[in-house]
Amino acid sequence: MKVLGVIPARFGSSRFPGKPLIDLKGKSMIQRVYEGAQKATLLDALVVATDDDRIYQEVLRFGGQALMTSSMHQSGTDRCAEVLSQFPDYDVVINIQGDEPLVSAIQLDQLLCAFEDPEVKIATLVHPDVTQADLENINRIKVLANTVQNAIYFSRSPLPNMHYAKTPDYPWLRHIGLYAYTAKTLTEIANLAPCALEQAESLEQLRWLYYGYNIRLIHTHIETPNIDVPDDLEKVLPFL
């Protein structure tokens, strides 16, 4: 199995413009993500996919590999698919979040091990520790699993409804936004038309479920903080 790691990185974030280039104790965030991901033992190649020359030049500066991609992409998945077209001999692609400077290589390998099962076409991570605050937070995505640990549904709401659930200790799962796909599947899902379900929850993975793709859920107890807004720096800097 030949694995391609892709780190989508945009400059124009509405909540934190230019965040891939912010300085985190002497290194840019994109450099910290890249160097952390490089430690994964199952990666054969690692590429930053960007639409901004400033990010592109920064990756080249620290010795990483980068590709300029279209500015029209609506998601990191679409950007990964464009990069894959330049690496036709790879079997699996892992989409690595570009705003997690504490990325865990162990977690990346854990997700990639899912593809030892030939039935797996898409895999993502879930965390079993879900608090009451998580259930009520629309930015904490909850996941329902079936008996073979494929996703039934992803939602911003606490499904099943926590106010009605007869078992208060229901085993809710929380989504960790890291995806991997077989090359064939990534190419296919990048060409799917959006669906109403996806638009209702603003979650692209619902498009894949809608069109009949299974998403294997891999349990992890590792969670690394991301930097979404400037205030998030406070929870990351002490660990660097």
N, C-alpha and C positions, 0 to 999 in steps of 0.2 A: 504494500500500500504506500503510495507516494503522496505526501501531504503538503499542501500549499497553505501557508498562513497569510492572511490579508488583514491589514490594519487600515480601515477607512478613516480618513482624517480630513475634515472640512475646516476652513478658516472662518466661514460666516455663520457661526452659531448665534442664534437670536438671544440666548441667555448669557453667553460668554464668548463674544467674538475673539478670534485668535487664540483660543485656549490651547491648541496643540503646541504653540510656541512659548507659552508662559514658562518662566524660570522656576524650577523646583530644586532649590539648593544646588545650583551650578549646572543643572542639565535641563533641557527643554522637556516638557511632558512627553512629546512624541518619542524622544530618545529614551526616556525611562520605560515607556511602554514597549518599545522595540527591544531594548536590552533584556527586559524581563521575559518577553515572549521567546526570545532566542534560547532561553534555558530549557524550553520544552524539548524532550528527547525525541518526540515523534514527528517534529517538523523537519521537512526537507528543504523548504525555501520560505522566506519571509519577506513580504513586500508591503510598503505603505502605499495606499491608493488615495490620491488627493486630486483636487481640482485647483490648487493654489500653488503658484511657483515659489512662494516663501516657504511653505512646508516642504515642497520638493527639494529645494536647495538645502534646507536644514538637515534633511535625512541624508543627502549626499555628504554633507559636511562631517557628520559623525560616522560615516562609513556604511550606512544602511542602503538598502535597495528601495527605490520608489518608482512609481509610474504615475504619469499624469492621466487622469480620467475625466470623463465628461462632467460638466457642471450641471447637467440636466437630471442626474440621478435623484430619485426620491428617497432612496434608502441605502444603507450600507450593503444590503444584499445585492442590489443592482450594481453597485460599484465593484463588489467581489466578482460578480459574473463577468464584468468587462475585463478585469485582471485575468480571470481564468482563460479568456480567449487568447491570451498571450502565453499561456502555459498548458498547451493541449495534452501533455503526457502525464498530467497529475490526476489522481484518483479521488482525493478528498480535499475540500477547502474548509478551513476554519476561519470564521469571521471574529476577529479580536477587537474588542472595544478600544478605541483610541483615547478614551478619557479615564483609563484606569492605570495610573502610574505604578501601582502596587500589584499589577497583574501576577497571578500565580501560575508558574509553569506546570506545577503539579496538577492544577485544575485543568489546564489545556490538555495535558496528556490523559487525564481522567475522561474528558469528553471524547477524545479521539479513540480511546479504547472501545467505545460503543460500536465502532465500525468493524470490530472483529466478528460481529454478528452480520452476516450477509443480508439479512432482512432490513437492516437499518439504512435509511436513505437520508434522513434529517435527524439530528440529535441536538438537544439543548440541556441546560442544567437547571435543577430545582433544589431549593433549600427547605428542609423539613421544619425549621424553626420559624413559626409564624406567630407574631404577637397580636394582641387586640388592636394595637395601633396600625399594624400592617394591614389587617382586615379592613380597617376603615379608611386607609390611605389609597386613593385612586391611582397613585403613582407606584404602588407596590402591586405587581401583577400576580394574581392568584391562578393556580393551575389545578385542573381536575385530571386524574389519571385513571386508566382502565387496568385490568388485571395483569396485562403484560407490560405495564409502564409506558404505554403510549398516551399521548395527550388526548383528552376528550375535548377540553375547552380551556381557553385563557380568558381571564376577565379582570377588569378593574374593580369589579364588585366581589364581595365575599360569597362565592357560590360553593356549596349550597348556602342558602341564606342563613346567616348566623343567628338571626332572630327567631328562626323557625326550626333550625336543626335540633333534633331530639337527642343528639349526642354532642354535648358541649365540647368534647375533646376530639371532634372530627379531625382527621389527619390532613389538614390543609397543607398545600405546598406553595412556596413562593418562587416565582421565576427569577433566574439569574440570566441576564440577557447576553448569553454567549451561544453562538450557533455553529454547527458544522454540517456539511452537506456532501453527498457524493457529487462528483463533477457533473454527471448527467442530470441529476436532480436540480442542482443549482441553475443550470442552463434552462431547464424547463420552468422552474418557478419564477425566474426573472422575466419570463414572457407571459405570465398569467395576467389577465385583466383584474383590476381591483373588484372587490365584491362589497355588498352592503354591510355584511357582518363585520368585515375589517374596518370599514369606515365608521361604523357605529361605536366601536371600542377604540379606534385608532391604534390597532395592533396588527402588524403585517402578517404575523404567523397565522392569524385566523383565515387569511386568504388561502394558505396552503392546506389547512384543514378542510376548508370549504370545497376545494377541488380534489379532495380525496387522498392527500398525502399524509402518511403517518409521521408523527414527531416523537421520537424516543426520548423519554425523560431520564436523565442521569442524576442521581442524588449526590449532593456534595454538602460538606459542612464547612467549606472554605468560602469566605465572602470578602472581597476587597473593595474598599470604598472608591467610588468614581468622583470625578470633578465635573459637576454639571453647571454650577454657578460659582461666582467668586467666593462666597461664604464657605464652600466645601473645602477650600484650601486648609482650613483650620483642622479638619479631621484627617488630612493626609500628611501634612508636613512633619508631624511628630514621628512618623514611622519611617521617614527617609533617612 
